[in-house]
Amino acid sequence: MSRYDDNRATTGIRGLDDVLRGGLTPNRLYLVEGTPGSGKTTLGLQFLLAGIAEGQSGLYVTLSETENELRAVAASHGWSLDGLEIFEMADEGDFGFDQEQSLLHSSDVELGETVRGILERVEQIDPRLIILDSLSELRLLSQSPLRYRRQIMSLKHHFARRNCTVLMLDDRTADPGDLQLHSLAHGVISLEQLASEFGSERRRLRIVKMRGLKYDGGYHDFSIERGGLQVYPRLVAADHHENFSSVPISTGLPGLDALLGDGLVPGTNCLLSGPAGVGKTTTAVRCMLSALQRGESAAYFLFDERLATLMQRCKSLGMDLTPYVENGQLTIRQIDPAELSPGQFASAVRSSVEEHGAKVVAIDSLNAYLHAMPSDTYLMLQMHELLSYLAQRGIVSFLIVGHHGIAGDLRVDIDISYLADTVMLLRYFEAEGHLRKSIAVIKTRTSDHERSIREFRIDKSGMSIGEPITDFSGILTGSPVYGRRNDDLMNLRSDEDDT
């Protein structure tokens, strides 16, 4: 059964309708509040245009902006306002000297004329949808909270008798503790714009109240793009469960499958941990390539490396990803952490899974993702929900974490290993005067994994895993030591040298 109620008025904003579980209750009065620049006008226009597209009549009452300014906003989004009635209350003649008088306080005259003008236009047009922008003008003209409340109540009852769905826009110029409008409105949508010390501003919204409706609470990120608002509903993993097979899948490397016990199990995540250059990305790509070769789709979210560099490096290692990108199996998205909010990122992951059918998702790396978040607390909560979502959908996910340093006491920005189902530890070690690489599985929740350490090599023929080697010490200190000469080690020569 759908979680949405069909008897709702769409806002015209898909993500917001998802948060509201279908939209707004028709024929009610709602408050949309936010500081200047937070997106109230854009939201209002989208709401009216969506209603007009469904055959309803709409009226935009502007008390502060001019009609030309509204049309400029619409043009910036590629919208046409044909069919939308715009009522501009601030007429140019109202500011002339001949309009000044001294017998009555100006607010007494202007408030009555303003309210009367709104009601007369509503009577003439008989719209089903109304935007009133903005309430700060009425608040200033009312002079007192009691008079202001009575005027809003008068408008509310008048609109209710005419079966209008109304959005009142407020720019929060009143005392933050003044919640009179909240008590009068059927629902309240709060928009916020947050400035970061680096990068673009972040926007988010919250449903403060919505009488008689279930909705998704908390903050939801949104952005303003050409075409209007895009809302990214807060991810709730429990809402996305799907049945899937738990049969383990191969990584494409027999040695790695042996280390894992029985390959990778759908619905689990794998954490690749190690210093820079040790081969974390290559290992993730090799496992992902195995899924692509089976005909599955995959998504790779790249934070650290440039896309062109990744593609060139993979091609030089015999793992050319270009054919899979061209046929649509593989989606690689380069992420700029300074420009993307956590909600947008979670939405991009959802899109890759639900719209493009990705069965493998890689995030490279969590170090950069950390810096995109407001704080460590939010990172852990968001990452926990994201990993839970991927698990509910049966996705195999790879998380890459880089350590500070090359050898010795290695440190990481954040420890997320307790969230991981599988943890692979990649390390450098020295033997016979050469720098080599080792891989070990520290934990896996799905099988009895191999406890040994294996050497691996990356060259132009790809990635290869050696046999288990036993004469190691100090692997967990970050400086593994190989104690003796032994045939367990892999041949240092490449295949080309052998031939």
LINTA-V82177 format. One record per helix or strand of 3 or more residues. SS is the DSSP state (a for helix, b for strand). FROM is the first residue (numbers start at 0). TO is the last residue. Records with the same first field share a line. If there is no record, write none. Layout:
SS->FROM-TO + FROM-TO
//
This chain:
a->13-18 + 39-52 + 66-75 + 91-94 + 96-98 + 105-124 + 134-141 + 144-160 + 179-183 + 236-239 + 253-259 + 279-292 + 306-315 + 321-325 + 341-353 + 365-370 + 375-391 + 416-418 + 474-476 + 494-497
b->28-33 + 57-61 + 83-87 + 128-132 + 164-169 + 186-193 + 201-209 + 218-224 + 227-231 + 268-274 + 296-301 + 329-333 + 357-363 + 395-403 + 421-430 + 433-443 + 452-458 + 461-468 + 479-481
//
